[in-house]
Amino acid sequence: MGLDKSYLEYPLRRYGMDHDRYDWSLMSERRPLVWQDNCKLAFWINISVQFFPLNPESPQPRPPGGMTMPYPDLRHFSLRDYGNRVGIYRILDALEVRNISASCAVNAQITEYAPYLIQALCDAGVDFLGHGLDMDTPHHSLSEEREREIIRQSVDRLSEASRQDITGWISPGRFESPVTPDLLSEAGIQFFADWVNDDMPYIFKTRDKPLVSMPLPTELEDRFVMLENFHSETSYEEQLKDAFDWTYNDATKENGRIFSLSIHPWVIGQPHRIGVLENFLDYVCQHKGVWFAKPSEIVEIFNKQELIN
């Protein structure tokens, strides 16, 4: 017995994408972006500042990095806490010495759990990005009304504590519901970095105003490479340099490329790993034409030139 013909009918099958969230295009067909001071490459580093509850209650799948052992999982809880107590300061010091800007995706719960850390990030001049309430509230399992409230609370609490307008967002674990981008736009978010399908910013359509989708690859995350793929610190440093070299050389042929990196204080902030970050930043600083940018600055230039184009 064969399949009914309707089984093969798919109204969104067409050239390009099978949805209407963004237009499909080859990067080679897009007009190059011109960065500040005519730099060929924008360099963006994001630090995830997170709170993992000791007794998680969210449904599976849970965001990466959560508790995995029977309660109380003090081994993993204290390791994450180490990042907020020690590791983050090593990262901030490494950036300050080299005069490198950064952003921080911050769980709103940090404003109550570690207010001293919010002040340290303010003093460092980072861009604050919304990152949900905590790492036990993934958005995939929420009703639309509940998710709308979670986003509003996250943005309001972080904005009040940081004294910044929160215009950027990374969902906890990058988990989304079908309407997360719509609710982000509704809440005043202008850009987000949940989708890892491009090397450059692009326009992402929503029910309200469009968002800018920013590139922030999972493949280069410290946690993903060293803790999930079990690569050594030496290998991670080599991968960072290889990825940078390729992107820098690509930018030499056509200006306007972005190198972006996502890191976690409880991973790269360890004493046996922080040298990897410092070595890599020193390597990047040896190259001419690199603009160390905050994501809001990249988005501002992208929006201006997108309107012109």
C-alpha positions as a printed NumPy array, in Angstrom:
array([[ 0.   ,  0.   ,  0.   ],
       [ 1.514,  3.306, -1.101],
       [ 1.49 ,  6.612,  0.714],
       [-1.348,  8.99 ,  0.095],
       [-0.291, 11.782, -2.289],
       [-1.075, 14.398,  0.366],
       [ 1.827, 13.024,  2.425],
       [ 4.258, 14.569, -0.032],
       [ 2.443, 17.881, -0.283],
       [ 4.214, 20.62 ,  1.656],
       [ 3.076, 24.186,  0.989],
       [ 6.336, 25.753,  2.211],
       [ 8.622, 23.646,  0.037],
       [10.397, 26.153, -2.179],
       [13.788, 27.57 , -3.075],
       [15.51 , 28.743,  0.078],
       [13.925, 28.319,  3.512],
       [10.741, 26.463,  4.465],
       [ 9.574, 29.236,  6.796],
       [ 9.11 , 33.002,  6.745],
       [11.348, 34.008,  9.637],
       [14.161, 35.28 ,  7.398],
       [15.109, 35.493,  3.747],
       [17.564, 32.985,  2.38 ],
       [20.711, 34.387,  0.802],
       [24.288, 33.443,  0.054],
       [26.802, 35.47 ,  2.064],
       [28.776, 36.05 , -1.126],
       [25.768, 37.862, -2.601],
       [25.389, 40.344,  0.272],
       [26.935, 43.779,  0.319],
       [29.931, 43.96 ,  2.681],
       [29.582, 45.904,  5.905],
       [31.966, 48.746,  6.719],
       [33.062, 48.756, 10.35 ],
       [34.294, 51.582, 12.548],
       [37.576, 53.136, 11.335],
       [37.291, 50.962,  8.214],
       [38.408, 47.91 , 10.186],
       [38.085, 44.682,  8.262],
       [36.983, 42.504, 11.178],
       [34.687, 43.065, 14.16 ],
       [35.631, 41.01 , 17.239],
       [32.846, 40.291, 19.754],
       [33.286, 38.3  , 22.943],
       [30.294, 37.353, 25.118],
       [30.464, 36.099, 28.706],
       [27.546, 34.032, 30.022],
       [26.882, 34.917, 33.668],
       [24.471, 32.29 , 34.924],
       [22.658, 30.944, 37.963],
       [22.051, 27.186, 38.175],
       [19.627, 26.22 , 40.977],
       [20.826, 23.435, 43.253],
       [17.488, 21.619, 42.939],
       [16.366, 21.976, 39.288],
       [12.689, 21.416, 38.591],
       [12.329, 22.213, 34.895],
       [11.244, 19.543, 32.406],
       [13.734, 17.878, 30.113],
       [15.633, 18.815, 28.09 ],
       [17.386, 21.231, 30.415],
       [19.927, 23.874, 29.412],
       [23.508, 22.558, 29.294],
       [25.55 , 22.9  , 32.467],
       [22.806, 22.108, 34.977],
       [22.898, 19.676, 37.88 ],
       [23.345, 16.015, 36.892],
       [23.875, 14.153, 40.193],
       [21.331, 13.282, 42.928],
       [20.342, 16.183, 45.176],
       [22.259, 17.946, 46.586],
       [24.65 , 18.073, 43.628],
       [27.172, 20.271, 45.406],
       [29.988, 19.259, 43.101],
       [28.429, 20.857, 40.036],
       [26.616, 23.655, 41.875],
       [29.817, 24.874, 43.525],
       [31.713, 24.676, 40.232],
       [29.195, 27.016, 38.601],
       [29.346, 29.255, 41.661],
       [33.14 , 29.368, 41.303],
       [32.65 , 31.12 , 37.977],
       [30.638, 33.904, 39.621],
       [32.959, 34.22 , 42.62 ],
       [36.395, 33.834, 41.012],
       [36.483, 33.008, 37.312],
       [34.622, 36.087, 36.075],
       [37.233, 38.407, 37.593],
       [40.056, 36.66 , 35.77 ],
       [38.192, 37.189, 32.508],
       [37.446, 40.844, 33.238],
       [41.089, 41.439, 34.122],
       [42.244, 39.797, 30.875],
       [39.919, 42.044, 28.872],
       [40.775, 45.239, 30.76 ],
       [44.536, 44.813, 30.325],
       [44.037, 44.533, 26.564],
       [41.323, 47.211, 26.34 ],
       [38.824, 44.775, 24.828],
       [35.074, 45.415, 25.014],
       [32.638, 42.614, 25.812],
       [29.031, 41.773, 26.492],
       [27.559, 39.692, 29.3  ],
       [24.42 , 37.587, 28.946],
       [23.13 , 37.628, 32.517],
       [20.416, 35.578, 34.2  ],
       [18.142, 38.015, 36.04 ],
       [18.449, 35.913, 39.2  ],
       [22.069, 37.097, 39.448],
       [20.752, 40.551, 40.43 ],
       [19.556, 39.028, 43.737],
       [21.989, 36.141, 44.142],
       [25.172, 38.127, 43.432],
       [24.497, 41.891, 43.288],
       [28.221, 42.536, 43.838],
       [28.813, 40.876, 40.47 ],
       [26.362, 43.179, 38.693],
       [28.302, 46.161, 40.032],
       [31.598, 44.659, 38.863],
       [30.169, 44.199, 35.363],
       [28.872, 47.781, 35.378],
       [32.323, 49.02 , 36.396],
       [33.819, 47.015, 33.512],
       [31.505, 48.772, 31.04 ],
       [30.033, 45.639, 29.469],
       [26.916, 45.421, 27.333],
       [24.242, 43.622, 29.366],
       [22.151, 41.108, 27.416],
       [18.996, 39.447, 28.7  ],
       [19.46 , 35.75 , 29.478],
       [16.188, 34.718, 31.082],
       [15.552, 34.3  , 34.801],
       [17.955, 31.422, 35.492],
       [19.238, 28.208, 33.925],
       [16.256, 26.214, 35.196],
       [13.621, 28.128, 33.22 ],
       [14.013, 27.002, 29.592],
       [11.573, 28.71 , 27.276],
       [10.624, 25.642, 25.255],
       [ 8.218, 24.408, 27.934],
       [ 6.429, 27.677, 28.765],
       [ 2.984, 28.83 , 27.728],
       [ 2.94 , 32.038, 25.709],
       [ 1.607, 34.07 , 28.626],
       [ 4.117, 32.626, 31.055],
       [ 6.99 , 33.184, 28.625],
       [ 5.892, 36.779, 28.047],
       [ 5.988, 37.354, 31.809],
       [ 9.401, 35.656, 32.181],
       [10.9  , 37.847, 29.456],
       [ 9.383, 40.995, 30.959],
       [10.7  , 40.157, 34.436],
       [14.145, 39.293, 33.083],
       [14.459, 42.516, 31.116],
       [13.059, 44.751, 33.868],
       [15.195, 43.314, 36.663],
       [18.389, 43.39 , 34.653],
       [17.721, 46.882, 33.35 ],
       [17.075, 48.233, 36.843],
       [20.198, 46.607, 38.302],
       [22.54 , 47.525, 35.439],
       [21.035, 50.96 , 34.699],
       [21.113, 49.999, 31.003],
       [18.409, 49.571, 28.411],
       [18.387, 45.852, 27.629],
       [18.227, 45.537, 23.851],
       [20.003, 42.191, 23.315],
       [19.101, 38.643, 24.315],
       [20.377, 35.052, 24.47 ],
       [17.844, 32.48 , 25.673],
       [18.929, 30.084, 28.465],
       [20.546, 27.166, 26.671],
       [19.404, 28.927, 23.475],
       [16.154, 27.034, 23.947],
       [13.151, 28.745, 22.372],
       [ 9.441, 28.217, 22.054],
       [ 7.834, 28.807, 18.642],
       [ 6.984, 32.376, 19.694],
       [10.127, 33.411, 21.603],
       [11.368, 35.825, 18.883],
       [ 7.907, 37.414, 18.704],
       [ 7.806, 37.975, 22.462],
       [11.345, 39.344, 22.5  ],
       [10.453, 41.944, 19.89 ],
       [ 7.291, 42.77 , 21.812],
       [ 9.441, 43.39 , 24.93 ],
       [11.694, 45.87 , 23.117],
       [14.596, 43.536, 22.343],
       [16.387, 44.564, 19.147],
       [18.833, 41.695, 18.593],
       [19.35 , 38.143, 19.781],
       [21.902, 35.334, 19.334],
       [19.947, 32.084, 19.629],
       [20.294, 30.94 , 16.017],
       [23.737, 29.753, 14.913],
       [23.118, 29.533, 11.169],
       [25.251, 32.397,  9.833],
       [28.566, 34.224, 10.211],
       [26.947, 37.64 ,  9.82 ],
       [23.93 , 39.514, 11.203],
       [20.652, 39.222,  9.338],
       [17.05 , 40.408,  9.656],
       [14.765, 38.015, 11.559],
       [11.036, 38.54 , 11.094],
       [ 8.542, 38.49 , 13.966],
       [ 4.882, 39.32 , 14.534],
       [ 6.046, 42.765, 15.692],
       [ 9.202, 44.622, 14.679],
       [11.989, 42.498, 13.155],
       [15.008, 41.465, 15.191],
       [18.64 , 41.315, 14.162],
       [19.998, 37.787, 14.519],
       [23.629, 37.959, 15.626],
       [26.218, 35.223, 14.981],
       [27.574, 33.515, 18.116],
       [28.721, 29.973, 17.234],
       [28.265, 27.083, 19.618],
       [31.157, 25.279, 17.933],
       [33.732, 27.576, 19.571],
       [32.216, 27.736, 23.06 ],
       [34.629, 26.776, 25.834],
       [32.046, 24.51 , 27.458],
       [31.153, 22.763, 24.208],
       [34.715, 22.151, 23.04 ],
       [36.407, 21.198, 26.309],
       [33.606, 19.728, 28.44 ],
       [31.345, 18.114, 25.857],
       [33.833, 17.186, 23.151],
       [36.626, 16.512, 25.69 ],
       [39.275, 18.429, 23.763],
       [42.345, 19.584, 25.65 ],
       [43.096, 23.188, 26.519],
       [45.923, 23.159, 23.967],
       [43.551, 21.922, 21.285],
       [40.985, 24.583, 22.202],
       [43.569, 27.347, 21.819],
       [44.543, 25.956, 18.424],
       [40.909, 25.853, 17.325],
       [40.366, 29.461, 18.371],
       [43.396, 30.608, 16.418],
       [42.454, 28.517, 13.375],
       [38.938, 29.958, 13.353],
       [40.241, 33.485, 13.767],
       [42.812, 33.046, 10.985],
       [40.169, 31.833,  8.565],
       [37.773, 34.651,  9.41 ],
       [40.524, 37.287,  9.294],
       [41.735, 36.064,  5.915],
       [38.161, 36.021,  4.663],
       [37.793, 39.616,  5.834],
       [40.979, 40.542,  3.969],
       [39.274, 39.534,  0.72 ],
       [36.042, 41.299,  1.596],
       [35.686, 43.65 ,  4.557],
       [32.957, 43.437,  7.147],
       [33.346, 40.04 ,  8.752],
       [32.671, 39.176, 12.418],
       [34.521, 36.882, 14.799],
       [32.386, 36.14 , 17.853],
       [33.171, 34.002, 20.876],
       [30.992, 32.752, 23.74 ],
       [32.691, 31.844, 27.041],
       [31.7  , 30.851, 30.582],
       [33.509, 31.965, 33.762],
       [33.153, 28.54 , 35.396],
       [34.945, 26.971, 32.426],
       [37.57 , 29.318, 30.966],
       [38.016, 31.162, 34.285],
       [39.768, 28.167, 35.875],
       [43.456, 28.733, 36.699],
       [44.583, 26.018, 34.278],
       [42.48 , 27.486, 31.425],
       [42.574, 31.282, 31.73 ],
       [45.956, 31.288, 29.992],
       [44.272, 29.892, 26.89 ],
       [42.043, 32.957, 26.711],
       [44.934, 35.338, 27.418],
       [47.122, 33.719, 24.742],
       [44.325, 33.902, 22.21 ],
       [43.536, 37.554, 22.96 ],
       [47.236, 38.424, 22.624],
       [47.251, 36.649, 19.272],
       [44.229, 38.621, 18.057],
       [45.755, 41.904, 19.228],
       [48.743, 41.305, 16.95 ],
       [46.525, 41.709, 13.891],
       [45.756, 45.055, 12.288],
       [42.276, 46.126, 11.313],
       [40.427, 44.402, 14.167],
       [37.632, 46.346, 15.853],
       [36.917, 45.134, 19.408],
       [33.203, 45.835, 19.54 ],
       [30.174, 45.413, 21.715],
       [27.217, 43.723, 20.029],
       [25.06 , 46.845, 20.304],
       [27.708, 48.743, 18.308],
       [27.766, 46.058, 15.612],
       [23.974, 46.072, 15.384],
       [23.884, 49.859, 15.115],
       [26.207, 49.831, 12.111],
       [24.397, 46.874, 10.56 ],
       [21.012, 48.582, 10.859],
       [22.264, 51.82 ,  9.33 ],
       [23.865, 50.076,  6.366],
       [20.965, 47.661,  5.945],
       [18.631, 50.636,  5.519],
       [20.976, 52.157,  2.942],
       [21.19 , 48.892,  1.039]])
